[in-house]
Amino acid sequence: MKHERTIPTPAKYLINTVLTVILLAGGTMLMNAGAFNRATTAIIQQIGIYIILAVSLNMVVGYLGQLPLGHSGFMAVGAYAGALFWKATQGVMPSFLTILLGLIVAGLAAALFGVIIGIPALRLKGDYLAIITLGFSEIIRICIINLPNITGGTPGLLNIPKYSGFFVVFASVAVTCYVIHTIMHSRHGRAILSIRDNEIAADACGINLTYYKVFTFAVSAFFAGVAGALYAGYQGSLFPKSFDFMASINILVMVVLGGMGSMLGSAVAATVLTALPLVMQSLSEYRMVIYSLLLIIVMIFKPSGLMGQYDFSFTGIIENIMNGRLFRRKKKAGGTKNE
């Protein structure tokens, strides 16, 4: 049997970090040089925000195997928490520190709601979990409407500092993907996957089901909150109607269309479904029809989603080149998986 050449783990992290920094720096220079017009720049930034939302929801839907419908609620909590923090601290601290602390505050606020909602909700499964998370999401939206002195109510929260530039958005995308990837390749990730595959067997092996369900829910909510803050910093204003039931459905469609359990699939689907209605302005009223048709076609011809469970890796490509092949199949229990 031919011995496969592999890259040591520390070198993998170094290579991935260096290549990510190069891509971020290159993209930032192109943006600053005016290589893209204003409309294209806006589309690119929205794509980054929805990649974070799709990847974070994929952690619960694809890796944990649950079906929540309240992701827009966590996004709303993060959006308003980050926006209020930025408005209160504008000009008080250096911009970099203000942006960073605002994203952390937004993420922690959303994670707190994730824990509060997750503890009772995750005792349920399937349709019941979907209904109760949808209800909590609507409660959050109604609270936003009925707290006008804090959130601006229905007229909206205005004059939010526009901190969400290309570098901030895609640096957040990189951090989100790195953290979730690291978690899922640790013992905690294996515990999460075991719960998805067989809860009874996982419980029998001593895995704390409640802890890992709530932990996954909280991490997913944290990054949804970060995406919400980035959305606020991109728009410059927030309105409760932006976080309704359809917002959660749109994010779920991205996860299912891309492939549950694939970060790359979530990123690809988020890119396509975000750019499509913006590029085809004349057909924007048919967006949901296009979404539905895409989902139906993919589910018929590729039920596992566009990418299945395939995940992209810079070092994976390098290893495949070193071993003289582009794709590698790694055998796992119950089937095979592209690496």
C-alpha positions in Angstrom: 0.0 0.0 0.0 1.4 3.4 -1.0 2.2 5.6 2.0 0.4 8.9 1.9 2.3 12.0 2.6 0.6 14.4 5.1 1.3 17.8 6.5 1.9 18.0 10.3 -1.0 19.6 12.2 0.9 22.8 13.4 2.0 23.4 9.8 -1.6 23.0 8.6 -2.7 25.7 10.9 0.2 28.0 9.9 -0.5 27.4 6.1 -4.3 28.0 6.5 -3.6 31.2 8.6 -1.1 32.6 6.1 -3.3 31.9 3.1 -6.4 33.4 4.8 -4.4 36.6 5.7 -3.2 36.8 2.1 -6.8 36.5 0.7 -8.1 39.1 3.2 -5.3 41.5 2.4 -5.7 41.0 -1.3 -9.5 41.5 -1.1 -9.1 44.6 1.1 -6.6 46.2 -1.4 -9.0 45.5 -4.3 -11.8 47.2 -2.4 -9.7 50.2 -1.4 -8.5 50.5 -5.0 -12.1 50.8 -6.3 -11.9 47.5 -8.3 -15.7 47.0 -7.6 -18.5 49.4 -7.9 -20.7 50.3 -5.0 -23.5 47.7 -5.8 -21.0 44.9 -6.1 -19.3 45.8 -2.9 -22.6 45.8 -1.1 -23.4 42.3 -2.5 -20.0 41.0 -1.4 -20.5 42.3 2.2 -24.0 40.8 2.4 -22.6 37.4 1.2 -20.1 37.5 4.0 -22.8 38.1 6.6 -25.0 35.3 5.3 -22.1 32.9 5.2 -21.7 33.4 8.9 -25.4 32.9 9.5 -25.5 29.7 7.3 -22.4 28.2 8.8 -23.5 28.9 12.4 -27.0 27.4 11.7 -25.3 24.4 10.1 -23.7 23.6 13.4 -27.1 22.9 14.9 -28.9 21.5 11.8 -26.1 19.6 10.1 -23.8 18.6 13.0 -26.2 18.3 15.9 -29.2 17.0 13.8 -31.8 19.4 15.3 -34.3 21.6 13.4 -34.6 25.1 15.0 -36.4 28.0 13.2 -35.4 30.9 15.4 -32.0 31.9 13.9 -33.2 35.3 12.9 -34.1 35.9 16.6 -30.5 35.5 17.6 -29.4 37.6 14.7 -31.8 40.3 15.9 -30.5 40.2 19.5 -26.9 40.5 18.2 -27.8 43.3 15.8 -29.5 45.5 18.4 -26.9 44.8 21.1 -24.0 45.6 18.8 -25.7 48.6 17.3 -26.6 50.1 20.7 -23.0 49.5 22.0 -21.5 51.1 18.9 -23.8 54.1 19.2 -23.0 54.6 22.9 -19.2 54.2 22.4 -18.7 56.0 19.1 -15.7 58.3 19.3 -14.9 57.2 22.9 -12.4 54.4 21.9 -10.3 53.7 18.9 -12.4 52.3 16.0 -10.7 48.9 16.0 -11.4 48.3 19.7 -15.0 49.6 19.4 -15.7 47.2 16.5 -14.2 44.2 18.3 -15.9 44.9 21.6 -19.2 45.5 19.7 -19.0 42.1 18.0 -18.2 40.4 21.2 -21.1 42.1 23.1 -23.4 41.1 20.2 -22.3 37.5 20.3 -22.5 37.1 24.0 -26.0 38.7 24.1 -27.2 36.2 21.5 -25.4 33.3 23.2 -27.2 34.2 26.5 -30.5 34.0 24.7 -29.4 30.8 23.1 -28.8 29.2 26.5 -32.1 30.5 27.9 -34.0 29.2 24.9 -32.0 26.1 24.4 -32.4 24.6 27.9 -36.2 24.1 27.6 -36.4 23.9 23.8 -33.8 21.2 23.2 -35.7 18.7 25.3 -38.0 18.5 22.3 -37.3 17.1 18.8 -38.3 17.6 15.2 -41.5 19.6 14.5 -41.9 20.5 18.2 -38.4 22.0 18.4 -39.1 24.0 15.2 -42.3 25.4 16.5 -41.0 26.4 19.9 -37.8 28.1 18.5 -40.0 29.9 16.0 -42.2 31.1 18.8 -39.2 32.4 20.8 -37.9 34.2 17.7 -41.3 35.9 17.3 -41.2 36.9 21.0 -37.9 38.5 20.5 -39.2 40.5 17.5 -42.3 41.6 19.4 -40.2 42.7 22.4 -38.1 44.8 20.0 -41.2 46.5 18.6 -42.6 47.2 22.1 -39.4 48.7 23.5 -39.2 51.9 21.4 -37.2 53.8 24.0 -34.3 51.3 23.6 -34.7 49.7 20.2 -36.5 52.4 18.2 -39.6 50.2 17.9 -41.3 49.9 14.5 -39.8 53.1 13.1 -36.4 51.5 13.5 -33.0 52.2 15.1 -31.2 54.8 13.0 -27.8 56.4 12.7 -25.8 53.3 13.5 -22.1 53.7 12.8 -21.2 51.9 9.5 -18.3 49.8 10.8 -18.9 46.7 8.6 -16.3 47.0 5.8 -14.9 44.2 3.7 -12.1 43.4 6.1 -14.3 43.3 9.2 -16.9 41.1 7.6 -14.6 38.6 6.0 -12.2 38.5 9.0 -15.3 37.5 11.0 -16.2 34.9 8.4 -12.7 33.4 8.7 -12.8 33.4 12.6 -16.3 31.8 12.5 -15.3 29.0 10.2 -12.0 28.4 12.1 -13.7 28.2 15.5 -16.5 25.9 14.3 -14.0 23.7 12.3 -11.8 23.4 15.4 -14.8 22.5 17.7 -16.0 19.9 15.3 -12.6 18.3 15.0 -12.2 18.0 18.8 -13.7 15.5 21.3 -16.6 17.9 21.7 -17.3 17.7 18.0 -17.2 14.0 18.1 -19.7 14.0 21.0 -22.0 16.4 19.0 -21.9 14.1 15.9 -22.6 11.0 18.1 -25.7 12.7 19.4 -26.8 13.4 15.8 -26.2 9.8 14.8 -27.8 8.1 17.8 -28.9 9.9 20.9 -29.6 6.7 22.9 -26.1 5.2 22.1 -24.5 8.5 22.9 -26.3 8.7 26.3 -25.3 5.1 27.1 -21.7 6.0 26.4 -21.8 8.7 29.1 -22.2 11.8 26.8 -24.1 14.6 28.5 -26.9 15.2 26.0 -28.3 18.4 27.5 -24.8 20.0 27.9 -23.7 19.4 24.3 -27.1 20.4 22.9 -27.1 23.7 24.8 -23.4 24.2 24.1 -23.9 23.8 20.3 -27.0 26.0 20.4 -25.1 28.7 22.3 -22.1 28.7 19.9 -24.5 28.8 16.9 -26.4 31.7 18.5 -23.1 33.6 19.3 -22.1 33.7 15.7 -25.6 34.6 14.6 -25.3 37.5 17.0 -22.0 38.5 15.4 -23.6 38.3 12.0 -26.4 40.5 13.3 -24.0 43.2 14.5 -22.2 43.1 11.1 -25.6 43.5 9.4 -26.4 46.6 11.6 -23.0 48.0 10.8 -23.6 47.4 7.1 -27.1 48.8 6.9 -26.7 51.8 9.3 -30.3 51.2 10.5 -32.4 48.3 11.9 -36.1 47.5 11.6 -38.0 44.6 13.3 -39.5 43.4 10.0 -35.9 42.4 8.9 -36.0 39.6 11.5 -39.3 37.9 10.8 -40.1 34.2 10.1 -38.9 34.4 6.5 -35.5 35.5 7.5 -35.0 32.2 9.5 -36.4 30.2 6.5 -33.9 31.9 4.1 -31.0 30.9 6.3 -32.3 27.3 6.7 -32.7 27.0 2.9 -29.0 28.0 2.6 -28.0 25.2 4.9 -30.2 22.5 3.3 -29.3 23.6 -0.2 -25.6 23.6 0.5 -25.5 20.3 2.3 -26.2 19.7 6.0 -22.8 19.1 7.7 -20.7 21.0 5.1 -19.4 24.4 5.9 -18.3 24.8 2.3 -21.8 23.9 1.1 -23.3 26.5 3.4 -20.9 29.1 2.1 -21.6 28.3 -1.5 -25.4 28.3 -1.0 -25.3 31.6 1.0 -23.3 33.1 -1.9 -25.7 32.0 -4.6 -28.9 32.8 -2.7 -27.7 36.2 -1.6 -26.3 37.3 -4.9 -29.1 35.9 -7.1 -31.9 38.4 -6.1 -29.4 41.3 -6.0 -28.0 40.5 -9.4 -31.3 39.9 -11.0 -33.1 43.0 -9.7 -35.8 42.8 -12.3 -36.9 39.4 -11.0 -36.5 40.1 -7.3 -40.3 39.6 -6.7 -39.8 36.0 -7.8 -37.0 35.3 -5.3 -38.9 32.9 -3.2 -40.1 31.0 -6.3 -36.5 30.7 -7.4 -35.5 29.6 -3.9 -38.2 26.9 -3.9 -37.4 25.7 -7.4 -33.7 25.4 -6.6 -34.4 23.5 -3.4 -36.8 21.1 -5.1 -34.3 20.4 -7.9 -31.4 19.8 -5.5 -33.5 17.6 -3.2 -34.6 15.5 -6.2 -31.3 15.1 -7.9 -29.0 15.4 -4.9 -30.8 14.9 -1.6 -27.6 15.4 0.4 -27.3 19.0 -0.9 -24.9 20.6 -3.3 -21.7 19.7 -1.5 -23.0 16.8 0.6 -20.6 16.6 3.6 -17.6 17.8 1.6 -15.5 20.5 3.3 -12.8 22.6 1.7 -9.3 22.9 3.1 -6.2 24.7 1.7 -3.9 22.0 3.3 -6.2 19.3 2.0 -5.7 20.4 -1.5 -1.9 20.6 -0.9 -1.9 17.1 0.5 -3.9 15.8 -2.5 -1.4 17.4 -4.9 1.5 15.9 -2.9 -0.2 12.5 -3.3 -0.9 12.9 -6.9 -4.7 13.3 -6.8 -7.1 16.1 -6.5 -9.8 14.5 -4.3 -9.3 12.1 -1.5 -12.0 9.7 -0.1 -11.7 8.9 3.5 -13.7 5.9 4.8 -15.9 6.4 7.7 -18.4 4.2 9.5 -21.5 3.9 7.4 -20.1 5.3 4.2 -17.5 7.5 2.6 -16.8 11.2 2.8 -14.8 13.6 0.6 -12.1 15.4 2.4 
